[in-house]
Amino acid sequence: MLRSLMLDGRDLLGLTLLMAGARKLSPRNDLAKVVRGYDVLPTTLVAPISAVVPLVELALGSLLFASVLPVAVAALTACLLLAFAVAMAVNLASGRRPVCGCFGAAGSRIGWWTLVRTLLLAAVSAILAIIDPPLADLQVGQAVAACAAAALALATIGTAAEARRLRRLISVVSYVAGARP
């Protein structure tokens, strides 16, 4: 029964990632605009991230669906979903609701339900990475370390973006007040 649930979970995640990646590659999609709307990355990273995310989603989805390196792929999927969740949480906590972009640019704006859904998918991915028997002992520690490193990197990038916004605000206020920045 557990094995069947794990396979169903892996297939669900794989299909979800395949659909998301494929929709983001649509010619009508302006994923860079969506990524820019989250305002958590430096401008220089928006284009590369926008180009890579759909390909990563397609690759992870394909590998999950095919059960190739299931523990490592589930761990990487959890990291990717946690990175998305951190970007959503930063925006929601700041009162911003950019376009979700989960299944392409034309979509609804993020909300708390979007964050919960993303965290649930990340939890399923993490559970698959931890419970899947092959090489689980070796890869669990690596998966946890990779997720922690990804979360820390995204938090650092988000903090840098907030600091940049604060510096701009201070410059504007100083200029309006007549002081030199």
Residue pairs with C-beta under 8 A, 6 or more apart in sequence:
2 131
6 128
6 131
6 132
7 67
9 124
9 127
9 128
10 64
10 65
10 67
10 70
10 74
10 128
11 64
11 65
12 124
13 61
13 64
13 74
13 77
13 121
13 124
13 125
13 128
14 60
14 61
14 62
14 63
14 64
14 65
14 66
15 61
15 65
16 61
16 121
17 57
17 58
17 60
17 61
17 64
17 77
18 57
18 58
18 61
18 62
18 65
19 61
19 103
20 54
20 57
20 61
20 102
20 103
20 104
21 53
21 54
21 55
21 56
21 57
21 58
21 61
22 54
22 58
23 29
23 103
23 104
24 31
24 53
24 54
24 57
24 101
24 103
24 104
24 105
25 54
25 58
26 104
28 105
28 106
29 104
29 105
29 106
30 105
31 50
31 53
31 54
31 101
31 104
31 105
32 46
32 47
32 50
33 105
34 50
34 98
34 99
34 100
34 101
34 105
35 41
35 46
35 49
35 50
35 53
35 101
36 43
36 46
37 98
37 99
37 101
38 87
38 88
38 90
38 91
38 98
38 101
39 91
39 96
39 98
39 161
39 165
40 86
40 87
40 90
40 91
40 154
40 157
40 158
40 161
41 49
41 157
41 161
42 157
42 160
42 161
42 164
45 157
56 80
57 80
60 73
60 76
60 77
60 80
63 69
63 70
63 73
64 70
64 73
64 74
64 77
70 128
70 132
70 134
71 128
71 129
71 132
71 134
71 135
71 136
71 139
71 140
71 143
72 129
72 139
72 142
72 143
74 125
74 126
74 128
74 129
74 132
74 143
75 125
75 126
75 129
75 139
75 142
75 143
75 146
75 147
76 146
77 122
77 125
78 122
78 123
78 125
78 126
78 129
78 143
78 147
79 143
79 146
79 147
79 150
80 150
81 118
81 119
81 121
81 122
81 125
82 119
82 122
82 147
82 150
82 151
83 150
83 151
83 154
84 102
84 118
85 115
85 118
85 119
85 122
86 151
86 154
86 155
86 158
87 154
87 158
88 110
88 114
88 115
88 118
89 115
90 158
91 97
91 98
91 110
92 110
92 111
92 112
92 115
97 109
97 110
97 111
98 109
98 110
99 105
99 107
99 108
99 109
99 110
100 107
100 108
100 109
100 110
100 114
101 107
102 114
102 118
108 114
126 143
126 147
129 136
129 139
129 140
129 143
130 136
130 140
130 143
170 181
171 181
174 180
174 181
175 181
